[in-house]
Amino acid sequence: MKKASTYNYSSAEIIERGTLVAKLAEEDLQCFQKYGITQKDIDILYKRLDEYKRYPEDSFFAEKVKARTREKNEQENRLVTQIRSFFLRFSIIVPTKKETKKYFPSQKLTGIKTKELVEIGEKVLVVFKKFKDRLLKYDLTEEDILNIKAQISATKKVVKALEAVRLERTRNTTKRREIGTVLYEKIASLSHYGKTYRKDRDDKRYKDYLLYEKNYLEQKQRNKERDEMFRAKELARINVKK
């Protein structure tokens, strides 16, 4: 589901970076004007930041999907319990497996798709009508069948709810990624003009505009650690040969 973004910052970091760049650009607005940058451009950045903040992070929807999935599983278990109770009584009046399979080709109720479970439940309702008089003699009541019907409806309902939240997650993620990409491009653009102007003028201010500085330093540290690990392994290998 997830697709790599065009930027390497987390949501919190891109908001923090965008806010910083907007603040710096406002302070350097007079310098930016030589590049055709006005307050309107900075206002657009603030607007993009606000828009980005309105869309929840994916972790919010991941929790919603997790909760709905748990709800679906619990509901399926309730339906399975009701169907198993019916199967027990049905096996009494239809003792041979061959005849049982005529009505229920498979009595497997776990590890199957929800759609298959619902279809078995609906078949139970049909079979009950046909064998009603005989089944009622074995402690199966009309209320039990109504309960199965209710459990089938409830199962369909929780499945729809799960599908709805999954769709909501997909739409939110897509929209948030689109807005994030536009936001990042705006941040990168202002950062570029800020670096261009501050280079050789103000080293500290220049570094404030470095959009990739954080990523660059982290990658540099990882490369250093990797090289040190490789050298240690090579030395160990050479010493073993000696």
Backbone torsions as a table, in degrees:
resi	resn	phi	psi	omega
1	MET	NA	-43.3	-176.0
2	LYS	-76.5	142.1	178.0
3	LYS	-122.0	140.4	-178.0
4	ALA	-62.4	135.9	178.2
5	SER	-79.7	167.3	179.2
6	THR	-85.1	3.7	178.5
7	TYR	-131.9	157.9	-174.1
8	ASN	-108.2	20.9	179.2
9	TYR	-101.1	149.3	172.8
10	SER	-73.8	169.7	-179.9
11	SER	-58.2	-45.3	-178.8
12	ALA	-63.6	-39.0	-178.2
13	GLU	-69.7	-39.4	-178.9
14	ILE	-70.0	-32.6	175.7
15	ILE	-67.6	-43.9	178.9
16	GLU	-63.2	-45.3	-179.9
17	ARG	-64.4	-42.6	179.9
18	GLY	-63.5	-41.0	179.3
19	THR	-65.2	-41.3	179.4
20	LEU	-64.3	-46.9	-178.4
21	VAL	-63.7	-39.7	178.1
22	ALA	-61.7	-42.0	179.7
23	LYS	-65.3	-44.5	179.2
24	LEU	-63.0	-42.5	-178.6
25	ALA	-63.6	-37.9	178.0
26	GLU	-64.3	-40.7	179.7
27	GLU	-67.9	-31.6	-178.7
28	ASP	-102.7	20.0	-174.3
29	LEU	-54.6	-41.3	-178.3
30	GLN	-62.3	-38.7	178.3
31	CYS	-70.1	-35.5	-176.8
32	PHE	-69.3	-24.5	-175.7
33	GLN	-61.2	-25.7	178.2
34	LYS	-67.9	-17.5	177.3
35	TYR	-100.9	6.7	179.7
36	GLY	82.9	12.9	179.4
37	ILE	-89.7	129.4	-179.9
38	THR	-121.4	178.1	177.7
39	GLN	-60.2	-29.6	179.2
40	LYS	-60.6	-39.0	178.5
41	ASP	-64.9	-39.4	179.2
42	ILE	-69.7	-39.3	177.0
43	ASP	-61.5	-36.1	177.9
44	ILE	-64.7	-39.0	177.8
45	LEU	-62.6	-44.5	178.1
46	TYR	-60.9	-39.4	179.6
47	LYS	-64.0	-42.8	179.0
48	ARG	-64.9	-37.2	177.7
49	LEU	-63.0	-46.5	179.2
50	ASP	-62.3	-40.4	-179.9
51	GLU	-64.9	-42.0	-179.6
52	TYR	-63.6	-40.4	-178.7
53	LYS	-65.2	-26.7	-176.8
54	ARG	-71.5	-19.5	-179.9
55	TYR	-95.3	120.1	-178.0
56	PRO	-60.6	154.1	175.7
57	GLU	-70.6	161.4	-176.4
58	ASP	-62.1	-30.6	-179.4
59	SER	-59.3	-31.5	177.9
60	PHE	-62.5	-46.3	-179.3
61	PHE	-76.2	-28.9	177.1
62	ALA	-61.7	-38.9	178.2
63	GLU	-68.0	-38.4	178.7
64	LYS	-65.2	-41.7	177.8
65	VAL	-63.9	-42.4	179.5
66	LYS	-60.5	-43.7	180.0
67	ALA	-66.0	-43.3	179.8
68	ARG	-67.2	-35.6	178.0
69	THR	-66.1	-42.3	177.3
70	ARG	-62.4	-41.2	178.1
71	GLU	-62.7	-41.2	179.0
72	LYS	-64.7	-44.3	-179.7
73	ASN	-62.3	-40.7	178.7
74	GLU	-64.9	-40.2	179.3
75	GLN	-67.5	-40.1	177.7
76	GLU	-61.0	-40.3	179.1
77	ASN	-62.4	-37.6	177.8
78	ARG	-65.5	-41.1	179.1
79	LEU	-67.1	-41.6	178.5
80	VAL	-59.1	-43.2	179.6
81	THR	-59.7	-43.6	-179.7
82	GLN	-66.3	-41.7	-179.0
83	ILE	-67.8	-40.1	178.9
84	ARG	-61.5	-38.9	177.8
85	SER	-61.6	-39.8	177.8
86	PHE	-67.2	-44.5	-179.4
87	PHE	-57.8	-38.5	-179.7
88	LEU	-60.3	-45.4	-180.0
89	ARG	-73.2	-35.8	179.7
90	PHE	-65.0	-35.6	-179.6
91	SER	-67.0	-21.1	178.8
92	ILE	-74.8	-42.1	-178.1
93	ILE	-87.2	-18.0	175.9
94	VAL	-125.1	81.4	-169.9
95	PRO	-69.3	-25.5	-176.5
96	THR	-88.2	140.6	-180.0
97	LYS	-64.0	-34.1	-178.5
98	LYS	-61.6	-45.1	-180.0
99	GLU	-71.0	-35.4	177.8
100	THR	-62.0	-43.1	-179.8
101	LYS	-67.1	-21.2	177.2
102	LYS	-62.0	-35.6	-179.3
103	TYR	-97.6	-34.6	-179.7
104	PHE	-131.1	87.4	-178.3
105	PRO	-52.9	-31.9	177.3
106	SER	-136.3	133.4	178.1
107	GLN	-106.8	14.7	177.4
108	LYS	-73.3	125.0	-175.7
109	LEU	-116.2	-10.8	178.9
110	THR	-113.3	152.3	179.5
111	GLY	72.4	19.2	178.1
112	ILE	-115.7	166.3	-179.9
113	LYS	-71.2	152.4	179.8
114	THR	-57.7	-39.5	-179.5
115	LYS	-59.7	-41.2	179.4
116	GLU	-67.5	-39.1	178.9
117	LEU	-63.7	-43.9	178.7
118	VAL	-62.4	-40.9	179.2
119	GLU	-62.4	-38.5	176.8
120	ILE	-65.6	-41.6	178.7
121	GLY	-61.3	-41.9	179.6
122	GLU	-68.4	-31.9	176.5
123	LYS	-67.9	-34.5	176.9
124	VAL	-58.3	-42.2	-179.6
125	LEU	-62.9	-39.5	179.6
126	VAL	-68.0	-46.0	-178.3
127	VAL	-64.9	-36.5	179.9
128	PHE	-59.6	-42.9	179.5
129	LYS	-58.8	-39.0	-177.6
130	LYS	-71.4	-36.7	-176.3
131	PHE	-111.3	21.7	-173.1
132	LYS	-52.0	-53.3	-175.7
133	ASP	-59.6	-40.7	-178.5
134	ARG	-73.5	-38.4	-178.4
135	LEU	-69.9	-33.1	-179.7
136	LEU	-64.3	-19.8	179.1
137	LYS	-77.0	-14.3	-176.4
138	TYR	-113.8	49.7	172.6
139	ASP	59.7	28.6	173.6
140	LEU	-110.5	124.9	-174.8
141	THR	-110.7	166.8	175.2
142	GLU	-60.4	-33.8	-179.9
143	GLU	-63.9	-37.5	178.1
144	ASP	-61.4	-42.0	-179.2
145	ILE	-69.3	-38.7	176.3
146	LEU	-62.6	-35.0	178.9
147	ASN	-67.0	-40.7	177.2
148	ILE	-62.7	-42.8	179.0
149	LYS	-60.9	-41.2	179.5
150	ALA	-66.8	-38.6	-179.9
151	GLN	-67.6	-34.8	176.8
152	ILE	-64.0	-46.5	179.0
153	SER	-61.7	-41.9	-179.8
154	ALA	-65.2	-37.6	179.4
155	THR	-65.0	-45.1	177.9
156	LYS	-60.0	-38.7	-177.7
157	LYS	-66.0	-44.5	-178.3
158	VAL	-70.9	-30.1	176.7
159	VAL	-65.8	-43.3	177.7
160	LYS	-62.9	-38.5	179.6
161	ALA	-65.5	-39.4	178.3
162	LEU	-66.4	-43.7	178.9
163	GLU	-62.1	-38.4	-179.2
164	ALA	-64.8	-43.1	-178.1
165	VAL	-73.0	-30.0	175.0
166	ARG	-66.9	-41.0	178.0
167	LEU	-65.5	-42.2	178.3
168	GLU	-60.1	-40.7	179.0
169	ARG	-63.2	-45.1	-179.2
170	THR	-61.9	-46.9	-179.5
171	ARG	-63.1	-43.6	-179.3
172	ASN	-63.7	-44.0	-179.0
173	THR	-62.9	-43.6	179.9
174	THR	-62.6	-47.2	-178.5
175	LYS	-65.6	-41.7	-178.8
176	ARG	-65.6	-37.5	178.1
177	ARG	-66.3	-40.9	179.2
178	GLU	-62.6	-47.0	-179.5
179	ILE	-66.0	-40.1	179.5
180	GLY	-61.8	-38.7	179.3
181	THR	-65.6	-44.7	178.3
182	VAL	-63.3	-42.4	179.4
183	LEU	-61.9	-46.5	-179.2
184	TYR	-60.9	-42.2	179.9
185	GLU	-61.6	-37.7	179.1
186	LYS	-68.4	-40.9	178.0
187	ILE	-63.8	-45.1	-178.5
188	ALA	-62.5	-38.7	-179.1
189	SER	-64.2	-49.5	180.0
190	LEU	-66.3	-36.2	178.2
191	SER	-63.1	-39.4	179.9
192	HIS	-61.4	-47.1	179.9
193	TYR	-65.7	-37.2	178.8
194	GLY	-64.4	-43.1	178.3
195	LYS	-64.2	-43.3	-177.6
196	THR	-59.2	-42.9	-177.5
197	TYR	-75.0	-41.9	-173.5
198	ARG	-81.3	-15.8	180.0
199	LYS	-60.2	131.4	-179.4
200	ASP	68.2	4.0	177.4
201	ARG	-112.1	-44.7	-175.3
202	ASP	-150.1	100.6	-173.5
203	ASP	-62.7	-41.4	-179.1
204	LYS	-64.7	-45.9	-179.9
205	ARG	-65.0	-37.2	178.3
206	TYR	-60.2	-45.1	-179.2
207	LYS	-66.4	-30.3	177.6
208	ASP	-62.3	-30.6	-178.8
209	TYR	-86.5	-6.9	-177.3
210	LEU	-69.2	101.9	-176.4
211	LEU	-67.3	-33.0	-174.0
212	TYR	-101.0	5.0	-174.5
213	GLU	-58.0	-46.5	-178.4
214	LYS	-59.7	-50.4	-178.8
215	ASN	-62.8	-39.6	-178.1
216	TYR	-63.7	-46.0	-178.3
217	LEU	-66.1	-38.8	178.6
218	GLU	-64.9	-43.0	179.8
219	GLN	-65.5	-39.7	179.1
220	LYS	-61.1	-41.2	179.0
221	GLN	-67.0	-40.9	178.7
222	ARG	-63.9	-41.1	178.4
223	ASN	-63.5	-39.2	179.2
224	LYS	-63.7	-45.9	179.5
225	GLU	-63.4	-38.8	178.9
226	ARG	-64.1	-44.3	-179.5
227	ASP	-64.8	-40.1	179.5
228	GLU	-65.1	-39.7	178.2
229	MET	-64.5	-40.9	179.7
230	PHE	-64.1	-44.1	179.9
231	ARG	-62.7	-39.8	-179.9
232	ALA	-63.9	-41.0	179.0
233	LYS	-66.0	-40.8	-180.0
234	GLU	-64.8	-41.4	178.4
235	LEU	-64.3	-41.3	178.7
236	ALA	-62.3	-41.1	-179.1
237	ARG	-66.2	-41.6	179.6
238	ILE	-64.9	-42.0	-179.5
239	ASN	-65.0	-34.7	179.0
240	VAL	-65.9	-39.2	179.6
241	LYS	-65.2	-33.9	179.5
242	LYS	-68.5	NA	NA
